[in-house]
Amino acid sequence: MPDPSPSPQDSPLAALAALEGVASAFAAARDGLDAILRDRGLRRTPPSTTSESLLRGACASATLEGSASPVEAMRDGEGDAVAVAALRVSGELLGLGPVLERSPLQAFARIHALAGAGAVDADELGRPRGAAAAERLRGVAALLSTPTQAPAMLTAALVHAEIATGTPFASHNGIVARAAERLVLASRRVDATSLSVPEAGHLALRPQYESNLRGYRDGGRAGVHAWLLYAAEAYAAGVEASPLVLRPTSD
């Protein structure tokens, strides 16, 4: 990822938003989310709906990380170690919004501390694995601090990919990446009460998710372009996984 520039017009984020199809793909995903929020009456949505979205997201993220625990077990606070780690993150995640705004590195560290508790040594919790990992995280933090006119969904997708492919922490980088993505979407008020389930969107598109992350890591600018187009599709799928979406019942 290139170093962000202070100019909203000239930043790498704006340049990425100008890639073919990217702006329109994110605009369509945002329109789909906004339509669901309007139709279901966002201001009248109870906190329990956000809690359900976070639970579904934790289950999807844990599954992508290798968990076999079903959502029913996680609803009762149970499951394998990966599922419990994802639940710990989801329970505190939205409260980290102000921390993300003032100190992204502190927010990332806290997410990893929650995810990695009991799995890695205490002195590794929230700490990057080395100098290169720390520099990578500083780049992500700078991305979040850079004024830009690019879509917030694009920023969230880049944060996700940078953490997932950079693997800056000793464990649970996928869970941290997906949690950071959701937190950016909430803090940038794309989905302020976190009612869509982007993690479930990635799970529904798992082969594309995994291949596009590899492309982001290894494929240069073309790989970044493909990841962004994929992410817009995943966000649309995440909207369909929202507790706000009424699904037909079988007769």
C-alpha positions as CSV (number, residue, x, y, z in Angstrom):
1,M,0.0,0.0,0.0
2,P,1.5,3.4,-0.9
3,D,2.0,6.0,1.8
4,P,-1.1,8.2,2.2
5,S,-0.8,11.8,1.2
6,P,-2.4,14.7,3.1
7,S,-4.4,15.9,0.2
8,P,-7.9,14.5,-0.1
9,Q,-7.8,15.0,-3.9
10,D,-4.4,13.4,-4.5
11,S,-4.3,10.7,-1.9
12,P,-3.7,7.1,-2.9
13,L,-7.2,6.4,-1.6
14,A,-8.7,8.8,-4.1
15,A,-6.5,7.2,-6.8
16,L,-7.9,3.7,-5.9
17,A,-11.4,5.0,-5.9
18,A,-10.8,6.2,-9.4
19,L,-10.0,2.7,-10.6
20,E,-12.5,1.3,-13.1
21,G,-15.7,0.2,-11.5
22,V,-14.6,0.8,-7.9
23,A,-16.6,3.9,-7.1
24,S,-19.8,2.6,-8.7
25,A,-19.4,-0.7,-7.0
26,F,-19.1,0.9,-3.5
27,A,-21.9,3.3,-4.3
28,A,-24.2,0.4,-5.2
29,A,-23.3,-1.4,-2.0
30,R,-23.9,1.7,0.1
31,D,-27.3,2.3,-1.6
32,G,-28.3,-1.3,-0.8
33,L,-27.4,-0.8,2.9
34,D,-29.0,2.6,3.1
35,A,-32.2,1.2,1.6
36,I,-32.4,-1.6,4.3
37,L,-31.7,0.9,7.1
38,R,-34.4,3.2,5.9
39,D,-37.0,0.5,5.2
40,R,-36.6,-1.0,8.7
41,G,-36.6,2.3,10.5
42,L,-33.1,2.6,11.9
43,R,-33.9,5.0,14.7
44,R,-36.5,2.5,16.1
45,T,-34.2,-0.5,15.9
46,P,-33.6,-1.9,19.4
47,P,-30.0,-2.6,20.7
48,S,-30.8,-6.3,20.6
49,T,-30.7,-6.1,16.8
50,T,-27.2,-4.7,16.9
51,S,-26.3,-7.5,19.3
52,E,-27.6,-10.1,17.0
53,S,-25.7,-8.6,14.1
54,L,-22.5,-8.7,16.1
55,L,-23.2,-12.3,17.1
56,R,-23.7,-13.3,13.5
57,G,-20.5,-11.5,12.6
58,A,-18.5,-13.2,15.4
59,C,-19.7,-16.6,14.2
60,A,-18.9,-15.9,10.6
61,S,-15.5,-14.6,11.5
62,A,-14.7,-17.5,13.7
63,T,-15.8,-19.9,11.0
64,L,-13.4,-18.2,8.5
65,E,-10.7,-18.6,11.2
66,G,-11.3,-22.4,11.4
67,S,-14.0,-22.7,14.1
68,A,-16.7,-25.3,13.9
69,S,-18.9,-23.8,16.6
70,P,-22.5,-23.1,15.5
71,V,-24.2,-19.8,16.1
72,E,-26.6,-21.5,18.6
73,A,-23.7,-22.4,20.9
74,M,-22.1,-19.0,20.5
75,R,-25.5,-17.4,21.4
76,D,-25.1,-19.1,24.8
77,G,-21.5,-17.8,25.1
78,E,-20.1,-21.3,24.3
79,G,-18.0,-22.8,21.6
80,D,-14.4,-23.7,20.8
81,A,-11.5,-21.4,21.6
82,V,-11.7,-19.5,18.3
83,A,-15.4,-18.9,18.7
84,V,-14.9,-17.6,22.2
85,A,-12.1,-15.3,21.0
86,A,-14.5,-13.8,18.3
87,L,-17.2,-13.4,21.0
88,R,-14.8,-11.5,23.2
89,V,-14.0,-9.1,20.4
90,S,-17.6,-8.6,19.4
91,G,-18.6,-7.7,23.0
92,E,-16.3,-4.7,23.2
93,L,-15.9,-3.8,19.5
94,L,-18.3,-0.9,19.1
95,G,-17.1,0.8,22.2
96,L,-13.7,1.2,20.5
97,G,-15.1,3.6,18.0
98,P,-13.7,6.8,19.8
99,V,-10.4,5.0,20.3
100,L,-10.2,4.2,16.6
101,E,-10.7,7.9,15.7
102,R,-8.0,9.3,18.0
103,S,-5.5,6.4,18.1
104,P,-6.0,3.6,15.5
105,L,-3.0,1.7,16.8
106,Q,-4.5,1.5,20.3
107,A,-7.8,0.2,18.8
108,F,-6.0,-2.5,16.8
109,A,-4.0,-3.5,19.9
110,R,-7.1,-3.8,22.0
111,I,-8.8,-5.9,19.4
112,H,-5.9,-8.3,19.3
113,A,-5.6,-8.3,23.1
114,L,-9.3,-9.5,23.3
115,A,-8.9,-12.0,20.5
116,G,-5.5,-13.5,21.6
117,A,-6.2,-13.7,25.4
118,G,-5.2,-17.1,26.5
119,A,-3.7,-18.1,23.1
120,V,-0.4,-16.2,23.2
121,D,1.9,-14.9,25.9
122,A,0.7,-11.8,27.7
123,D,3.6,-9.8,26.4
124,E,2.5,-10.5,22.8
125,L,-1.0,-9.3,23.3
126,G,-1.7,-6.2,21.2
127,R,2.0,-5.9,20.2
128,P,3.2,-6.2,16.6
129,R,5.5,-9.2,15.8
130,G,8.5,-7.0,14.9
131,A,9.7,-3.8,13.3
132,A,8.2,-4.6,9.9
133,A,4.9,-5.5,11.4
134,A,4.9,-2.3,13.5
135,E,5.6,-0.2,10.4
136,R,2.8,-1.9,8.5
137,L,0.4,-1.1,11.3
138,R,1.6,2.5,11.3
139,G,0.8,2.7,7.6
140,V,-2.8,1.5,8.3
141,A,-3.2,4.0,11.1
142,A,-1.9,6.8,8.7
143,L,-4.5,5.6,6.2
144,L,-7.2,6.2,8.7
145,S,-5.9,9.6,9.6
146,T,-5.6,10.9,6.0
147,P,-8.3,13.3,4.8
148,T,-9.9,11.7,1.8
149,Q,-13.0,11.9,-0.4
150,A,-12.8,8.2,-1.2
151,P,-15.8,6.0,0.0
152,A,-15.5,4.9,3.6
153,M,-16.3,1.4,2.5
154,L,-13.1,1.5,0.4
155,T,-11.1,2.6,3.5
156,A,-12.7,-0.3,5.5
157,A,-11.8,-2.8,2.8
158,L,-8.2,-1.6,2.7
159,V,-7.8,-1.8,6.5
160,H,-9.1,-5.3,6.4
161,A,-6.8,-6.4,3.7
162,E,-3.7,-4.7,5.2
163,I,-4.2,-6.4,8.5
164,A,-5.2,-9.8,7.1
165,T,-2.3,-10.0,4.6
166,G,0.3,-8.2,6.7
167,T,-0.4,-10.5,9.7
168,P,1.1,-8.0,12.2
169,F,0.1,-9.9,15.4
170,A,1.2,-13.2,16.8
171,S,-2.3,-14.7,16.4
172,H,-5.9,-14.1,15.2
173,N,-5.0,-11.7,12.4
174,G,-8.1,-12.6,10.4
175,I,-10.4,-11.9,13.4
176,V,-8.7,-8.6,14.0
177,A,-8.9,-7.6,10.4
178,R,-12.6,-8.3,10.1
179,A,-13.3,-6.6,13.4
180,A,-11.4,-3.6,12.3
181,E,-13.3,-3.5,9.1
182,R,-16.7,-3.5,10.9
183,L,-15.4,-0.9,13.3
184,V,-14.4,1.4,10.5
185,L,-17.8,1.0,8.9
186,A,-19.5,1.9,12.2
187,S,-17.2,4.8,13.1
188,R,-17.4,6.4,9.7
189,R,-21.2,6.1,9.9
190,V,-21.6,3.9,6.9
191,D,-23.5,1.6,9.3
192,A,-23.4,3.6,12.6
193,T,-25.3,1.0,14.7
194,S,-23.6,-2.0,12.9
195,L,-26.6,-3.8,11.6
196,S,-25.1,-5.3,8.5
197,V,-22.9,-8.4,8.8
198,P,-19.8,-7.9,6.6
199,E,-18.2,-11.0,8.1
200,A,-21.1,-13.1,6.9
201,G,-20.7,-11.5,3.4
202,H,-17.1,-12.8,3.3
203,L,-18.1,-16.2,4.5
204,A,-20.8,-16.5,1.9
205,L,-18.2,-15.7,-0.7
206,R,-15.4,-17.6,1.0
207,P,-13.6,-18.9,-2.2
208,Q,-13.5,-15.4,-3.6
209,Y,-12.6,-13.9,-0.3
210,E,-9.6,-16.1,0.2
211,S,-8.4,-15.8,-3.4
212,N,-8.8,-12.0,-3.5
213,L,-6.8,-11.7,-0.2
214,R,-4.0,-13.7,-1.9
215,G,-4.3,-11.4,-4.9
216,Y,-4.1,-8.3,-2.7
217,R,-0.9,-9.7,-1.1
218,D,0.8,-10.9,-4.2
219,G,-0.9,-9.3,-7.2
220,G,0.3,-5.7,-7.1
221,R,-2.1,-3.0,-8.2
222,A,-4.3,-5.4,-10.2
223,G,-4.7,-7.5,-7.0
224,V,-5.7,-4.4,-5.0
225,H,-8.2,-3.5,-7.7
226,A,-9.7,-6.9,-7.7
227,W,-9.9,-6.9,-3.9
228,L,-11.8,-3.6,-3.9
229,L,-14.4,-4.9,-6.4
230,Y,-14.8,-8.1,-4.4
231,A,-15.2,-6.1,-1.1
232,A,-18.1,-4.1,-2.5
233,E,-19.8,-7.4,-3.5
234,A,-19.1,-8.8,0.0
235,Y,-20.6,-5.8,1.7
236,A,-23.8,-6.3,-0.4
237,A,-23.9,-9.9,0.8
238,G,-23.4,-8.7,4.4
239,V,-26.4,-6.5,4.1
240,E,-28.5,-9.5,3.2
241,A,-27.3,-11.3,6.3
242,S,-28.5,-8.4,8.6
243,P,-31.1,-9.2,11.2
244,L,-33.1,-6.4,9.6
245,V,-33.7,-8.5,6.5
246,L,-36.8,-10.6,6.7
247,R,-36.5,-14.0,5.2
248,P,-39.3,-16.1,4.0
249,T,-40.4,-18.9,6.3
250,S,-41.0,-22.4,5.0
251,D,-44.6,-23.7,5.0
